[in-house]
Amino acid sequence: MKINGKHYRAIWREPSGEVKVIDQRWLPHELRIVTLANRKDFADAIYEMWVRGAPLIGATAAYGVAVQMAEDPSDASLDETYEVLHATRPTAINLKWALDEMNRVLRPLAPEARAEAAYKRAAEICDEDVEINRRIGLNGLEIIREIAAKKGGGRVNVLTHCNAGWPATVDWGTATSPIYHAVEEGIDVHVFVDETRPRNQGAQLTAWELNSHGVSHDLIVDNAGGHLMQHGEIDLVIVGTDRTTARGDVCNKIGTYLKALAAKANGVPFYVALPSPTIDWTVQDGVKEIPIEERGPEEVTHVQGKAADGAIISVQISPDGTGARNPAFDVTPAELVTGLITERGVVAADAEALAAAFPDLASR
Ligand SMILES: CSC[C@H]1O[C@H](OP(=O)(O)O)[C@H](O)[C@@H]1O
């Protein structure tokens, strides 16, 4: 999407062959573009969240395989790369999906043919993600149109959590794609952006991208969402997902479950933008079966921001010696989900509806 009027994807390959990403750790204050030159760079970029967001993690891993195949296309290298990249972050299923896809394409090939094929497939995965997200936007636009019509063309207030915007994907975003399409159509949309502790992806990334596109929005603390819903200030919630089960349980950034409970209690529609590579057909019960990443306590005890002199610093907000727990995701049971906005339409959050929408994938 656009940064200062110029179009970017969140990951791309230069004509020179270099793979580049935006190092999102420094946004919104600094735009740092980095080259990922070897397998370790790709592993570090995913684990340390230079890049993040389920679809972007998958796309990055795909290019990580390609870069390693150019270095060493042997079976052992292919196997080791799968293990190294798969070990970076456990929750987003797109990582495994992309690595499995690269293995499917590369395993049958002679080693000398693997690098070219890997770069080709990685580029296709990126292009497919962009098209999937564009279609999610068009399907989600219908929901926003209906709410706008019921309000006589009045403002549609959307709450988002974390960042499921274009920096979480190759382009468009998932939860933000319907918003961008609605704004482009002239619908009056306002977004309440959950800051999303502890890493503040909402404050640092969603607010940044909405600013760049002139989308009306307010930043709110995570704990304000229920209050706004009680007072009729939220018309719908749209969130992303890192893994959705075959029966429609939705794993997403920590705090999503609480938003879904508040939405249910206040009759606010709760939608999940769901690209099909984020569906894990092998699991049913999200709470019991999805591995929840536990990240370091420092993400909770410290916060990063821009100092008065412009330097980006991290400050400690809790006492020396205070420990912290940092589960990075939670699971919203399907019964709290109004609908799943997929590239093939809006689907009910249940096994039958998902299997009917994706018979080609569910039966694999
Ligand atoms: C479009 S997937 C975005 C999804 O990923 C985020 O997690 P993280 O920033 O830790 O990678 C968050 O759960 C978003 O909803």
The ligand as an SDF file (V2000), in Angstrom:
LIG
                    3D

 15 15  0  0  0  0  0  0  0  0999 V2000
   -3.4370  -10.9030    8.8990 C   0  0  0  0  0  0  0  0  0  0  0  0
   -2.7600  -11.8470   10.1650 S   0  0  0  0  0  0  0  0  0  0  0  0
   -2.4820  -10.6210   11.3610 C   0  0  0  0  0  0  0  0  0  0  0  0
   -2.3940  -11.1780   12.7410 C   0  0  0  0  0  0  0  0  0  0  0  0
   -1.0160  -11.4150   13.1260 O   0  0  0  0  0  0  0  0  0  0  0  0
   -0.7540  -10.6460   14.2830 C   0  0  0  0  0  0  0  0  0  0  0  0
    0.1270  -11.2640   15.1730 O   0  0  0  0  0  0  0  0  0  0  0  0
    1.6960  -10.8400   15.1750 P   0  0  0  0  0  0  0  0  0  0  0  0
    1.7480   -9.3510   15.0120 O   0  0  0  0  0  0  0  0  0  0  0  0
    2.1870  -11.3340   16.5250 O   0  0  0  0  0  0  0  0  0  0  0  0
    2.3190  -11.5950   14.0280 O   0  0  0  0  0  0  0  0  0  0  0  0
   -2.1270  -10.4750   14.9100 C   0  0  0  0  0  0  0  0  0  0  0  0
   -2.5630  -11.6550   15.5640 O   0  0  0  0  0  0  0  0  0  0  0  0
   -2.9500  -10.1820   13.6930 C   0  0  0  0  0  0  0  0  0  0  0  0
   -4.3270  -10.2970   13.8340 O   0  0  0  0  0  0  0  0  0  0  0  0
  1  2  1  0
  2  3  1  0
  3  4  1  0
  4  5  1  0
  4 14  1  0
  5  6  1  0
  6  7  1  0
  6 12  1  0
  7  8  1  0
  8  9  2  0
  8 10  1  0
  8 11  1  0
 12 13  1  0
 12 14  1  0
 14 15  1  0
M  END
$$$$
